[in-house]
Amino acid sequence: MPKTCSYLHSNWNIIFPSNNTESNQIKEPKVSAYLTTKQDNEKNILLCQARNMFPDMVKITWEAEDQNKNTVKVPGTDDELLEQRDEGQEVSVTSMLIINHQKAKYSKFNCIVQHDSSVNKDQRFTIERGEEKPDVTPVPGLVQTCPPPKVKQEGEGEDQEGGDDQVEGEGPDEKLNWGSPGLSRSLYLFRLTYVVLLVKNVLYFCSVSVLLYKRRAWNKEIHMSKT
C-alpha cells in the first residue's frame, strides 16, 4: 500500500501521494448540499460535502442571499471544515453552517466549492429558502377539525389523532429534509469527531500541566539541596 503524507494549513487540506501513478489524474469533487430538519432550539443545520476528488485540496465557503437579491459572504465558514477518511483512503470534506430558523425560511444559501484544478470552475450549489409561509400551513378548516391535545381523552381515538399530527408535521420536514438518507450518520460522525478532539485537547492540557508542576517541584528540591 502506498504511503501518503499530508499537510494541513488553515482550511486547505493537501495530500501528496507517493508511488501511485493512477491517482495523479485530476478528478473534480462530487458535492452534496443538505438542509436538515428544524431542531428544538429553532436552529437549522446546512451541510455541504465534497468527496472523491484529486488532489485532496478543497475550500468551501457560504453565501447568503435575501429576498432582495442581496448576496453576502457568511464569515468564518471557510475555517470550520471536517475531514473524514475511510479505509480506501477516500477523503470527504464537510462544512456545517448553523443558522436561525427565520434566516433559513426567508433567505437562500449558496455553497461554493473551490477545487485545486485549473480546468474546473468553482462549483456552486444553492439551497433555496424554506417555503413555509402559506403552502406549508395547514388549511384553516383542517386546523379547526383537529382535536386539541386534551380532547384525546374524549374518544377521538389515538390512531386518528396520531395521523392528523403526522400530516401537520410532515410538510415542513419534507421540505427541509434534503439529501441522502446517510445525512444523520454524517452529522453524528461530525459531532462525535468534534467531541473526541475536545477531549484530546483537555487531556493534553492536563498532561502538560502535571509535567510542568512536577518539573518545578523537582527544580525546587534541587535548589534547596544545593543551598
Buried (B, 14 or more C-beta within 10 A) or exposed (E): EEEBEEEEEEBBBBBEBEEEEEBEEEBBBEBBBBBBBBEEEEBBBBBBBBBEBBBBBBBBBBBBBEEEEEEEEBEEBBEEBBBBEEEEBEBBBBBBBEBEBEBBBEBBBBBBBBBBBEEBEEBEBEBEBBEBEEEBEEEEEEEEEBBEEEEEEEEBEEEEBEEBEEEBEEBBEEBBBBBEEEBEEBBEBBEEBEEEEEEEEEEEEEEEEEEEEEEEEEEEEEEEEEE
